[in-house]
Amino acid sequence: MEKEYKTISRIAGPLIFVKKTEPIGYSDLVKITLPNGETKTGQVLDTSEDIVVVQVFEGTSGLDKEARVKFLGENIKLPVSDDMLGRILNGAGKPIDGGPEVIPEDKLDITGAAINPYARASPEDFIQTGISTIDLMNTLVRGQKLPIFSGSGLPHNEIALQIARQANVVGKETSFIVIFAAMGITNEESQRFINDFEKTGALKRSVVFLNLADDPAVERLITPRMALTAAEYFAFQKDMHVLVILTDMSNYCESLREIGSAREEIPGRRGYPGYMYTDLAMLYERAGIIKGKKGSITQLPILTMIGDDITHPIPDLTGYITEGQIVLSRELHRKNIYPPIDVLPSLSRLMNLGIGEGKTREDHKQASDQLYANYAEGRDLRGLAAIVGEESLAERDRKLLKFAGQFEELFVRQGKNENRDIREGTLRIAWQLLGTMPESELVRISPEIKKKFYSPWHQA
């Protein structure tokens, strides 16, 4: 039987410092009993020669040095089973939807294990999100990690919900589920998430983890690990294809900083801990496909860039680890365009693996390149047109300027419930837009593809 100790020497924020009396393992679970009989749970954060630092999940209010501490000698485990589908859990994996406890088929360590690089299979299956700017120009591939870089006040949560509702793998009958983990969100946002999942029926194929803003910061650090552990169970034990949406990774990193300062660590860039890169990589690298296993984990982490600064440590480090990024634009949002995805700084590094003949269509890559080139040139011309006036531009430049406007209005803009098919919806609109330009101007498209798909389009 484990011994109980009354050796608390100091309490600081969510941490308690316990005098060490026996060897204690890192990440071990801790049970803390208050003098009034109430119990709290904690986890070993640091173990040195003479002091053990414990983070308390429920917060340290009401704790004093009279509390008794018991080290349980095991890590945090998530009870997993098929019953989790359709459930709403809190950040610590406990049901909050009024339903019964999850009857576990297994209990898995939430730390997980990084996938051995040699055992990884290359992602190659196209995931259709129904959002044109992602499907055509920043294609999401099964097993990829593709973050959404947003800013405060931009509709990243609506985009996340739309992807959760619409995402599927075209032409393949497979079990596809969504695991949605929200960290540090307000009660209002959590109600919106729950209502949307229930109303649209998306909850049936989802597991939702909600960590609210007033929940302890420490719990925020285990929420994404809970979600990814559930994802690994469904992907690698149940052969399902799992899309994990993590929002908002900035709140997660703020909690890392908060715990770091409570531990009086020497801060790194902008006050964040120096190990933040490793910590984020431990989460993001849990996406992928394992050779010989049928399931896969695809990740869409969402983060709000503080001050819209893409060089801030959180987006900067995330960009190093992940395979591209989807960037939301405040300018498009001001024009009331939804989803305000700016295709120019966005990128999907694995796009070419999941598109083309037999996957999407043979014209996908060339149509995307030509749209990108025309839109980039048209956007640049806006500055010139503002100075010299549109009438002073050459005819080709006027066409490109008009193209940029039509691209935003017809291609980027779509409804929150509009699920565009890649062939019948997205590529059809792409070729309509390309039809507004003379055929000779489409230099990034081969003559064979032009012959098959190009036709002049005069908007009424």
C-alpha positions as CSV (number, residue, x, y, z in Angstrom):
1,M,0.0,0.0,0.0
2,E,1.3,3.5,-0.9
3,K,2.3,5.7,2.0
4,E,0.8,9.1,2.7
5,Y,3.0,12.0,3.5
6,K,2.4,15.3,5.3
7,T,5.5,17.0,3.9
8,I,4.2,19.9,1.9
9,S,6.7,22.7,2.2
10,R,5.3,25.3,-0.2
11,I,2.2,26.0,-2.3
12,A,2.6,28.3,-5.4
13,G,-0.2,28.8,-7.9
14,P,-1.3,25.4,-9.1
15,L,1.8,23.7,-7.7
16,I,2.7,22.1,-4.4
17,F,6.3,21.4,-3.3
18,V,6.6,18.2,-1.3
19,K,9.8,17.1,0.6
20,K,11.1,14.0,-1.0
21,T,11.1,10.9,1.2
22,E,11.4,8.1,-1.4
23,P,12.2,7.7,-5.2
24,I,9.3,9.2,-7.2
25,G,8.7,8.9,-11.0
26,Y,8.2,11.8,-13.3
27,S,4.5,12.2,-14.4
28,D,3.3,9.9,-11.6
29,L,-0.3,10.5,-10.4
30,V,-0.8,12.0,-6.9
31,K,-3.8,11.9,-4.6
32,I,-4.0,14.8,-2.2
33,T,-6.4,14.5,0.8
34,L,-7.4,17.8,2.6
35,P,-8.0,17.9,6.4
36,N,-11.8,18.0,5.7
37,G,-11.6,14.7,3.8
38,E,-11.9,16.3,0.3
39,T,-9.5,14.8,-2.3
40,K,-7.7,16.4,-5.2
41,T,-5.7,14.8,-8.0
42,G,-2.2,15.9,-9.1
43,Q,0.7,14.9,-11.2
44,V,4.5,14.9,-10.6
45,L,6.0,17.7,-12.7
46,D,9.5,17.6,-11.4
47,T,11.5,15.4,-9.1
48,S,14.9,16.5,-7.8
49,E,17.2,15.4,-4.9
50,D,15.0,16.7,-2.1
51,I,11.8,18.2,-3.5
52,V,8.9,16.8,-5.6
53,V,6.9,19.4,-7.5
54,V,3.2,18.4,-8.0
55,Q,0.7,20.2,-10.3
56,V,-2.8,20.0,-8.9
57,F,-5.6,19.6,-11.5
58,E,-8.4,21.1,-9.5
59,G,-6.3,24.1,-8.3
60,T,-4.7,24.6,-4.9
61,S,-7.5,26.7,-3.2
62,G,-8.2,25.3,0.2
63,L,-4.9,23.4,0.4
64,D,-2.6,23.9,3.3
65,K,0.5,22.2,4.7
66,E,-1.7,19.8,6.8
67,A,-2.9,18.0,3.6
68,R,-1.8,14.5,3.0
69,V,0.0,13.4,-0.2
70,K,-0.1,9.9,-1.6
71,F,2.1,9.0,-4.7
72,L,0.2,6.3,-6.8
73,G,3.1,5.1,-8.9
74,E,1.2,5.3,-12.3
75,N,0.7,7.8,-15.1
76,I,-2.6,9.4,-16.1
77,K,-4.7,6.9,-18.2
78,L,-7.7,7.5,-20.4
79,P,-10.4,4.8,-20.3
80,V,-11.3,4.1,-23.9
81,S,-14.0,2.1,-25.7
82,D,-16.4,2.4,-28.7
83,D,-18.9,4.0,-26.2
84,M,-16.9,7.2,-26.4
85,L,-18.4,8.0,-29.9
86,G,-21.2,10.6,-29.6
87,R,-20.0,11.7,-26.1
88,I,-19.0,15.1,-24.7
89,L,-16.2,14.9,-22.1
90,N,-14.4,17.5,-20.1
91,G,-10.6,18.2,-20.5
92,A,-9.8,15.4,-18.1
93,G,-11.8,12.8,-20.0
94,K,-14.9,12.7,-17.7
95,P,-18.4,12.8,-19.3
96,I,-20.2,16.2,-19.0
97,D,-23.2,15.4,-21.2
98,G,-25.3,13.9,-18.4
99,G,-24.7,10.3,-19.7
100,P,-23.1,7.4,-17.9
101,E,-19.4,6.9,-17.3
102,V,-17.5,5.3,-20.2
103,I,-17.2,1.6,-19.6
104,P,-13.5,1.1,-20.5
105,E,-12.3,-1.6,-22.9
106,D,-8.8,-0.5,-22.2
107,K,-7.0,2.2,-20.2
108,L,-4.2,4.0,-22.2
109,D,-1.4,6.1,-21.0
110,I,-2.1,9.7,-22.3
111,T,1.6,10.4,-22.9
112,G,1.4,8.2,-26.0
113,A,4.4,7.2,-28.0
114,A,5.9,8.9,-31.0
115,I,5.6,7.0,-34.3
116,N,8.9,5.5,-35.3
117,P,9.9,7.3,-38.6
118,Y,10.7,4.0,-40.3
119,A,7.2,2.7,-39.4
120,R,5.4,5.7,-41.0
121,A,3.6,5.3,-44.3
122,S,3.5,8.2,-46.7
123,P,0.1,10.0,-46.7
124,E,-1.6,9.9,-50.1
125,D,-5.5,10.0,-49.7
126,F,-7.3,13.2,-50.4
127,I,-9.7,14.4,-47.6
128,Q,-12.5,16.5,-49.0
129,T,-13.5,19.3,-46.5
130,G,-16.0,20.9,-48.9
131,I,-14.1,24.2,-48.6
132,S,-12.8,25.2,-52.0
133,T,-9.7,27.2,-50.8
134,I,-8.5,24.1,-48.8
135,D,-9.6,21.3,-51.2
136,L,-8.1,22.9,-54.4
137,M,-5.2,25.0,-53.3
138,N,-4.1,23.7,-49.9
139,T,-5.3,20.1,-50.0
140,L,-5.6,18.1,-46.8
141,V,-4.2,14.6,-47.1
142,R,-5.0,11.7,-44.7
143,G,-2.3,11.4,-42.1
144,Q,-1.2,15.1,-42.4
145,K,-0.9,17.8,-39.8
146,L,-2.1,21.1,-41.2
147,P,-2.6,24.0,-38.8
148,I,-5.0,26.9,-39.2
149,F,-3.3,30.2,-38.3
150,S,-6.0,32.7,-37.2
151,G,-6.3,36.0,-35.3
152,S,-8.5,37.0,-32.5
153,G,-12.1,37.7,-33.7
154,L,-11.7,35.7,-36.9
155,P,-14.2,32.8,-37.5
156,H,-11.7,29.9,-37.0
157,N,-14.1,28.0,-34.8
158,E,-16.9,28.2,-37.5
159,I,-14.4,26.8,-40.1
160,A,-13.4,24.1,-37.6
161,L,-17.0,23.1,-37.1
162,Q,-17.7,23.1,-40.9
163,I,-14.7,20.8,-41.5
164,A,-15.8,18.5,-38.6
165,R,-19.3,18.3,-40.3
166,Q,-18.2,17.9,-43.9
167,A,-14.8,16.1,-44.0
168,N,-14.8,12.8,-45.7
169,V,-12.6,10.6,-48.0
170,V,-14.2,10.6,-51.4
171,G,-14.8,7.3,-53.2
172,K,-13.8,5.1,-50.2
173,E,-16.1,3.5,-47.9
174,T,-14.2,3.9,-44.6
175,S,-15.0,4.5,-41.0
176,F,-14.3,8.2,-40.6
177,I,-14.6,10.0,-37.2
178,V,-13.8,13.4,-35.7
179,I,-12.2,14.0,-32.4
180,F,-12.7,17.7,-31.3
181,A,-10.7,19.1,-28.4
182,A,-11.3,22.7,-27.3
183,M,-8.9,24.3,-24.8
184,G,-9.6,27.4,-22.7
185,I,-12.8,28.3,-24.5
186,T,-15.6,30.4,-22.9
187,N,-19.0,28.9,-21.8
188,E,-20.6,30.7,-24.7
189,E,-18.3,29.1,-27.2
190,S,-18.7,25.6,-25.6
191,Q,-22.5,26.0,-25.9
192,R,-22.1,26.9,-29.6
193,F,-19.9,23.8,-30.2
194,I,-22.3,21.5,-28.4
195,N,-25.4,22.9,-30.2
196,D,-23.7,22.6,-33.6
197,F,-22.6,19.1,-33.0
198,E,-26.0,18.0,-31.8
199,K,-28.1,19.9,-34.3
200,T,-26.2,18.7,-37.4
201,G,-25.9,15.1,-36.3
202,A,-22.1,15.3,-36.4
203,L,-21.9,14.2,-32.8
204,K,-22.8,10.6,-33.8
205,R,-19.3,10.2,-35.4
206,S,-17.4,12.5,-32.9
207,V,-15.8,12.5,-29.5
208,V,-15.7,16.0,-28.0
209,F,-13.3,17.2,-25.2
210,L,-14.1,20.6,-23.7
211,N,-11.7,22.4,-21.4
212,L,-13.3,25.8,-20.4
213,A,-11.5,29.0,-19.7
214,D,-12.4,28.7,-16.0
215,D,-11.0,25.2,-15.7
216,P,-7.5,24.9,-14.3
217,A,-4.6,25.7,-16.6
218,V,-3.1,22.3,-15.6
219,E,-6.1,20.5,-17.1
220,R,-5.5,22.4,-20.4
221,L,-2.1,20.7,-20.7
222,I,-3.7,17.2,-20.6
223,T,-6.7,17.9,-22.9
224,P,-4.9,17.5,-26.2
225,R,-3.2,14.4,-24.9
226,M,-6.5,12.9,-23.9
227,A,-7.9,13.7,-27.4
228,L,-4.8,12.2,-29.2
229,T,-4.9,9.1,-27.0
230,A,-8.6,8.5,-28.0
231,A,-7.5,9.1,-31.6
232,E,-4.8,6.5,-31.4
233,Y,-7.2,4.0,-29.9
234,F,-9.8,4.4,-32.8
235,A,-7.1,4.6,-35.5
236,F,-4.7,1.8,-34.6
237,Q,-6.9,-0.5,-32.6
238,K,-10.2,0.0,-34.4
239,D,-8.9,0.7,-37.9
240,M,-10.7,4.0,-38.3
241,H,-9.6,7.2,-40.0
242,V,-9.6,10.0,-37.4
243,L,-9.5,13.7,-37.9
244,V,-8.3,15.5,-34.7
245,I,-9.2,19.2,-34.4
246,L,-7.4,21.0,-31.6
247,T,-8.5,24.6,-30.8
248,D,-6.9,26.8,-29.6
249,M,-3.2,25.9,-29.3
250,S,-2.4,29.4,-28.2
251,N,-4.4,28.8,-25.0
252,Y,-2.4,25.6,-24.5
253,C,0.9,27.5,-24.9
254,E,-0.3,30.2,-22.4
255,S,-0.9,27.4,-19.9
256,L,2.6,26.1,-20.5
257,R,4.0,29.6,-19.8
258,E,1.8,29.9,-16.7
259,I,3.0,26.6,-15.2
260,G,6.6,27.5,-16.2
261,S,6.5,30.8,-14.3
262,A,4.9,29.1,-11.3
263,R,7.9,26.7,-11.3
264,E,10.2,29.7,-11.6
265,E,11.8,28.4,-14.8
266,I,14.1,30.5,-16.8
267,P,11.9,31.7,-19.7
268,G,12.7,31.5,-23.4
269,R,11.4,33.6,-26.2
270,R,8.6,36.0,-25.1
271,G,8.4,34.3,-21.7
272,Y,7.4,30.9,-23.1
273,P,9.4,27.9,-21.8
274,G,12.5,26.9,-23.8
275,Y,11.1,23.4,-24.2
276,M,7.9,24.6,-25.9
277,Y,9.1,23.4,-29.3
278,T,9.6,19.8,-28.0
279,D,6.3,19.9,-26.2
280,L,4.4,21.0,-29.3
281,A,6.2,18.4,-31.4
282,M,5.2,15.7,-28.9
283,L,1.6,16.6,-29.7
284,Y,1.8,17.2,-33.5
285,E,4.0,14.2,-34.2
286,R,1.2,11.9,-33.0
287,A,-0.5,12.3,-36.4
288,G,0.3,9.9,-39.2
289,I,-0.2,6.5,-40.8
290,I,1.6,3.4,-39.6
291,K,2.7,0.8,-42.2
292,G,0.5,-2.3,-41.9
293,K,-2.3,-0.6,-39.9
294,K,-5.5,0.4,-41.7
295,G,-6.3,3.5,-39.6
296,S,-4.8,7.0,-39.7
297,I,-4.7,10.2,-37.7
298,T,-5.0,13.6,-39.4
299,Q,-4.5,16.7,-37.3
300,L,-5.9,20.2,-37.8
301,P,-4.5,22.3,-34.9
302,I,-6.0,25.9,-34.7
303,L,-4.1,28.7,-33.2
304,T,-4.7,32.5,-32.9
305,M,-1.7,34.5,-33.7
306,I,-1.2,37.1,-31.0
307,G,-1.3,40.5,-32.6
308,D,-1.7,38.8,-36.0
309,D,2.1,38.2,-35.9
310,I,3.0,35.1,-37.9
311,T,6.6,35.4,-36.4
312,H,5.3,35.0,-32.8
313,P,6.8,31.9,-31.2
314,I,3.6,29.8,-31.3
315,P,2.9,30.0,-35.1
316,D,6.6,30.1,-35.8
317,L,7.4,26.8,-33.9
318,T,4.2,25.2,-35.2
319,G,5.2,26.0,-38.8
320,Y,8.5,24.1,-38.3
321,I,6.8,20.9,-37.1
322,T,3.7,20.7,-39.2
323,E,3.3,20.2,-43.0
324,G,2.1,23.6,-44.1
325,Q,-0.5,26.1,-42.8
326,I,-3.8,27.7,-43.7
327,V,-3.8,31.4,-42.9
328,L,-6.9,33.4,-42.2
329,S,-7.0,37.0,-43.4
330,R,-8.4,40.0,-41.5
331,E,-8.7,41.9,-44.8
332,L,-11.1,39.3,-46.3
333,H,-13.0,39.1,-43.0
334,R,-13.5,42.9,-43.2
335,K,-15.0,42.4,-46.7
336,N,-17.4,40.0,-45.0
337,I,-16.0,37.0,-47.0
338,Y,-16.4,33.7,-45.3
339,P,-14.2,31.6,-44.9
340,P,-11.5,34.3,-44.9
341,I,-8.7,32.0,-46.1
342,D,-5.8,33.8,-47.7
343,V,-4.4,31.4,-50.3
344,L,-1.2,33.3,-50.9
345,P,0.6,32.7,-47.6
346,S,-1.2,29.3,-47.1
347,L,0.6,26.1,-48.0
348,S,0.0,22.3,-47.8
349,R,3.4,20.6,-48.2
350,L,1.7,17.2,-48.9
351,M,-0.8,18.4,-51.4
352,N,0.8,16.8,-54.4
353,L,0.7,13.4,-52.8
354,G,-3.1,13.4,-52.6
355,I,-4.3,15.0,-55.9
356,G,-4.3,14.2,-59.6
357,E,-5.9,11.5,-61.8
358,G,-7.6,8.8,-59.8
359,K,-7.6,10.9,-56.7
360,T,-9.2,14.2,-57.5
361,R,-8.8,15.0,-61.3
362,E,-5.9,15.4,-63.7
363,D,-6.3,19.2,-64.0
364,H,-6.2,19.8,-60.2
365,K,-2.5,20.9,-59.9
366,Q,-2.4,23.1,-63.0
367,A,-5.7,24.8,-62.3
368,S,-4.6,25.5,-58.7
369,D,-1.2,27.0,-59.9
370,Q,-2.9,29.2,-62.5
371,L,-5.5,30.5,-60.1
372,Y,-2.7,31.3,-57.6
373,A,-0.6,33.1,-60.2
374,N,-3.5,35.2,-61.5
375,Y,-4.8,36.1,-58.0
376,A,-1.3,37.1,-56.8
377,E,-0.8,39.4,-59.8
378,G,-4.3,40.8,-59.5
379,R,-3.8,41.5,-55.8
380,D,-0.6,43.3,-56.5
381,L,-2.3,45.5,-59.1
382,R,-4.8,46.8,-56.5
383,G,-2.0,49.0,-55.0
384,L,-1.1,50.4,-58.5
385,A,-4.8,50.9,-59.4
386,A,-5.3,52.9,-56.2
387,I,-2.6,55.3,-57.3
388,V,-3.0,55.7,-61.0
389,G,-6.7,54.7,-61.4
390,E,-8.0,51.6,-63.1
391,E,-8.5,53.3,-66.5
392,S,-4.8,53.9,-66.8
393,L,-4.0,50.2,-66.6
394,A,-3.3,48.0,-69.6
395,E,-6.2,45.7,-70.7
396,R,-4.5,42.6,-69.3
397,D,-3.9,44.3,-66.0
398,R,-7.6,45.3,-65.8
399,K,-8.6,41.7,-66.5
400,L,-6.3,40.5,-63.7
401,L,-7.6,43.1,-61.3
402,K,-11.2,42.0,-62.0
403,F,-10.1,38.4,-61.7
404,A,-8.8,39.0,-58.1
405,G,-12.2,40.4,-57.1
406,Q,-14.1,37.6,-58.8
407,F,-11.8,35.0,-57.2
408,E,-12.6,36.3,-53.7
409,E,-16.4,36.6,-54.5
410,L,-17.0,33.3,-56.3
411,F,-14.2,30.9,-55.2
412,V,-13.2,32.0,-51.7
413,R,-16.7,33.0,-50.5
414,Q,-19.0,30.2,-49.7
415,G,-21.8,29.4,-47.2
416,K,-21.2,28.0,-43.7
417,N,-23.2,24.9,-44.7
418,E,-22.1,24.8,-48.3
419,N,-20.3,21.5,-48.9
420,R,-18.6,21.8,-52.4
421,D,-17.7,18.6,-54.2
422,I,-14.1,18.8,-55.6
423,R,-15.2,18.0,-59.2
424,E,-18.7,19.4,-59.5
425,G,-18.2,22.4,-57.2
426,T,-14.7,23.6,-56.7
427,L,-13.1,22.7,-60.0
428,R,-16.2,23.9,-62.0
429,I,-15.9,27.4,-60.3
430,A,-12.1,27.3,-60.9
431,W,-12.6,26.8,-64.7
432,Q,-15.3,29.4,-64.9
433,L,-12.8,31.9,-63.4
434,L,-10.0,30.8,-65.7
435,G,-12.5,31.2,-68.6
436,T,-12.5,35.0,-67.9
437,M,-8.9,35.2,-69.1
438,P,-7.7,34.7,-72.7
439,E,-6.5,31.1,-73.3
440,S,-3.0,32.4,-74.3
441,E,-2.6,33.9,-70.8
442,L,-3.0,30.6,-69.0
443,V,0.7,29.8,-69.2
444,R,0.7,27.3,-66.3
445,I,-1.8,25.0,-68.0
446,S,-0.7,22.4,-70.6
447,P,-2.4,22.5,-74.1
448,E,-4.0,19.1,-73.5
449,I,-5.7,20.2,-70.2
450,K,-6.8,23.5,-71.8
451,K,-8.3,21.6,-74.7
452,K,-10.3,19.4,-72.4
453,F,-11.5,21.9,-69.8
454,Y,-11.1,25.5,-71.0
455,S,-14.0,27.5,-72.4
456,P,-14.4,31.3,-72.4
457,W,-16.8,32.5,-69.7
458,H,-18.5,35.9,-69.8
459,Q,-20.2,36.7,-66.5
460,A,-23.8,38.0,-67.1
